[in-house]
């Protein structure tokens, strides 16, 4: 099963009236909130899901967007109408981080049929509505662990022994700027791989062959351990999505840089090289 779906294919699937759950996860780092934009117009049937409160636990030592409590996440997904056996499509307004976070969490929690709308709302030319749906509660029950994760210690080890990709902008990786977290730089041994390199000028993910070549140049190989992190586990999910489209599975470090730097005793590398 592919991890993405085009807007044209989504329109075709919706036209067949087959069961399909749409989750609208419009979100931007630092705001503004996504719900007002959703209320101004969304794909008919799409349920708004709040990333900060429904797709993450409370901010703290485990990071700005730690994994949500599985029971609370399951309840949120059931409220949104998610069934275990019904396909789910996640979407956002771009650049795909929110949708990828929902995709990754559902896959991590055991849902076997989840796709991201490639290009998000910017690629959508179909009908829009301001009518908010009220779906029947779903039956989804999370089974955490279906996708691999890393904690801080495992991320540090993978940076030494395998491939750990840093999905943040290059200037944050190098430590030139850090607008959010207390310290700039990167996990020693990690490689810079900004998520901006996963998409083309049209906002769509680059073709699978191009993504595969990109990650191969960074040292990702078939069957070898690879992991990703970002600032707080959101854009890192987009990196995991791009890797999946390229045919690779990578572990996500959910706490990411916001958890790493919460402990001042952890080492920090700066500059363009892994360190």
C-alpha positions in Angstrom: 0.0 0.0 0.0 1.3 3.4 -0.9 1.7 6.1 1.8 0.3 8.9 -0.4 -2.7 9.6 -2.6 -3.1 12.2 -5.3 -5.9 14.7 -5.3 -7.3 13.2 -8.5 -7.3 9.7 -7.1 -8.9 10.9 -3.9 -11.7 12.6 -5.9 -12.2 9.3 -7.7 -12.4 7.3 -4.5 -14.8 9.7 -2.9 -17.0 9.5 -6.0 -17.3 5.7 -5.5 -19.0 6.3 -2.1 -16.8 3.6 -0.6 -16.1 4.0 3.2 -13.2 6.5 3.7 -12.3 8.6 6.7 -10.8 12.1 6.0 -8.8 13.8 8.8 -7.9 17.5 8.3 -4.8 18.3 10.3 -4.1 21.9 9.2 -1.3 23.2 11.5 1.7 25.5 11.4 4.7 25.8 13.6 4.0 28.8 15.8 0.5 29.3 14.5 -2.0 30.6 13.6 -4.4 27.8 14.6 -5.7 25.6 11.9 -9.4 25.3 12.9 -10.4 28.8 11.7 -9.0 28.0 8.2 -10.8 24.6 8.3 -14.0 26.3 9.1 -13.7 28.6 6.1 -13.7 25.6 3.8 -12.7 22.0 3.8 -13.3 18.8 1.8 -16.8 17.5 2.5 -16.7 14.9 5.3 -13.3 15.8 6.5 -13.0 16.0 10.3 -10.7 18.5 11.9 -8.0 17.1 14.2 -5.9 19.3 16.4 -2.3 18.4 16.3 -1.3 20.0 19.6 -4.0 18.5 21.7 -5.0 15.3 19.9 -1.8 14.2 18.2 0.6 14.9 21.0 0.9 14.7 24.8 1.6 17.7 27.0 4.8 19.6 26.3 7.6 18.9 28.9 10.9 17.1 29.4 9.9 14.6 26.7 9.7 17.4 24.1 7.2 19.9 22.7 5.1 17.2 20.9 5.7 13.9 22.8 3.7 10.9 21.8 0.1 11.1 23.1 -1.2 8.7 25.7 -2.4 5.8 23.6 -5.8 5.6 25.3 -6.4 9.4 24.8 -5.2 9.2 21.1 -7.5 6.2 20.5 -10.4 8.2 22.0 -9.7 11.2 19.7 -9.5 9.0 16.6 -12.8 7.3 17.5 -14.4 10.7 17.9 -13.2 11.5 14.4 -14.9 8.4 13.1 -11.7 6.3 12.6 -12.5 2.6 12.2 -9.9 -0.2 12.3 -10.9 -1.6 8.9 -11.7 1.7 7.0 -9.1 3.5 5.0 -8.0 6.9 6.3 -6.6 9.9 4.4 -4.9 12.7 6.2 -4.4 16.2 4.8 -3.3 19.6 5.7 -2.7 23.0 4.2 1.0 22.4 3.5 3.9 21.6 3.8 2.5 18.2 4.8 3.9 18.1 8.4 0.5 17.9 10.2 -0.9 15.3 7.8 2.3 13.2 8.1 2.2 13.4 11.9 -1.4 11.9 11.8 -0.3 9.3 9.2 2.7 8.2 11.3 0.7 8.1 14.6 -2.1 6.0 13.1 0.4 3.6 11.5 2.5 3.5 14.8 -0.8 2.7 16.6 -1.6 -0.2 14.3 -3.9 1.1 11.6 -3.0 -0.6 8.4 -4.5 1.6 5.8 -3.5 5.3 6.0 -2.4 7.7 3.3 -1.5 11.4 3.0 -3.1 13.7 0.4 -0.1 14.6 -1.7 0.2 18.4 -1.8 -2.5 18.9 0.8 -5.3 21.5 0.2 -3.2 23.4 -2.3 -3.5 20.4 -4.7 -7.3 20.1 -4.2 -9.6 21.3 -7.0 -12.7 19.5 -5.8 -15.7 20.7 -3.8 -15.3 22.5 -0.5 -17.8 23.0 2.3 -18.2 24.9 5.5 -20.5 22.2 7.0 -18.8 20.4 9.8 -19.4 16.6 9.8 -20.5 14.7 12.9 -19.4 11.1 12.2 -20.5 8.1 14.1 -17.8 7.1 16.7 -15.3 4.7 15.2 -14.0 1.5 16.7 -10.2 2.1 16.4 -8.2 0.6 19.2 -4.5 1.6 19.3 -1.8 -1.1 19.3 1.3 1.0 19.8 4.6 -0.2 18.4 3.7 -1.0 14.8 6.4 1.5 13.6 9.9 1.8 15.2 10.8 4.6 17.5 14.0 5.9 19.1 14.6 7.4 22.5 17.5 9.8 23.2 20.0 7.0 23.9 19.0 5.0 20.9 19.2 8.1 18.7 22.7 8.8 19.9 23.8 5.3 19.2 22.2 5.3 15.7 24.0 8.5 14.9 27.3 6.7 15.6 26.5 3.2 14.1 23.9 3.9 11.4 22.2 6.8 9.7 20.4 9.5 11.7 18.8 12.2 9.6 18.0 15.7 11.0 14.9 17.0 9.2 15.1 20.6 10.3 16.3 23.5 8.2 20.0 23.6 7.6 20.7 26.7 9.6 19.1 25.1 12.7 21.2 22.0 12.2 24.4 24.1 11.9 23.4 26.0 15.1 23.4 29.4 13.3 19.8 30.1 14.5 17.5 28.4 17.0 14.1 30.2 17.2 12.4 27.7 19.5 14.6 25.4 21.5 17.2 26.5 24.1 20.3 25.4 22.1 21.2 25.3 18.4 23.0 22.5 16.7 22.4 18.8 16.2 22.9 15.4 17.7 26.6 14.5 17.2 26.9 12.2 14.1 23.5 13.2 12.6 23.3 14.2 9.0 21.4 17.3 7.7 18.4 16.4 5.5 15.8 19.2 5.6 12.3 18.2 4.7 12.2 20.9 2.1 14.3 18.6 -0.1 11.5 16.1 -0.2 9.1 18.2 -2.2 9.2 20.0 -5.6 8.2 23.5 -6.4 4.6 22.3 -6.8 4.5 21.3 -3.2 4.1 17.6 -4.1 6.5 14.9 -2.9 9.3 14.2 -5.4 8.9 11.0 -7.3 9.9 7.8 -5.5 13.0 7.3 -7.6 14.3 10.8 -6.8 13.6 10.4 -3.1 15.4 7.1 -3.1 18.4 8.7 -4.8 18.4 11.5 -2.3 18.4 9.2 0.7 20.9 6.9 -0.8 23.3 9.8 -1.1 22.8 10.3 2.6 23.8 6.7 3.3 20.4 5.1 3.6 20.5 1.6 2.3 18.1 -1.4 2.2 17.9 -3.2 5.5 20.4 -1.0 7.3 19.2 0.9 10.4 18.1 4.5 9.8 16.3 7.0 11.9 15.0 10.6 11.7 14.4 13.5 14.1 13.5 17.1 13.9 12.5 19.8 16.4 9.6 18.0 18.1 8.6 14.9 16.0 6.4 16.7 13.5 8.5 17.4 10.4 10.4 14.2 11.3 7.2 12.4 10.5 7.2 14.0 7.1 10.7 12.7 6.6 9.5 9.2 7.6 6.7 9.5 5.0 9.2 10.5 2.3 11.4 7.6 3.2 8.4 5.2 3.1 7.5 6.5 -0.4 11.2 5.8 -1.4 10.9 2.3 -0.1 12.7 2.6 3.2 11.5 2.2 6.8 13.1 4.5 9.4 12.7 4.9 13.1 11.3 8.2 14.4 12.8 9.9 17.5 9.5 11.5 18.8 11.1 13.7 21.4 13.6 15.0 18.8 15.7 18.1 19.4 13.3 19.6 22.0 13.8 16.6 24.2 17.5 16.2 23.5 18.2 19.8 24.6 16.0 19.6 27.7 18.9 17.7 29.3 21.9 20.1 29.3 24.2 17.2 29.8 23.6 15.8 26.3 26.3 16.7 23.8 25.6 19.2 21.0 27.5 19.5 17.7 27.4 22.6 15.5 28.5 23.5 12.0 27.9 21.7 8.7 29.6 18.4 9.6 28.1 15.6 11.6 30.6 16.0 14.4 
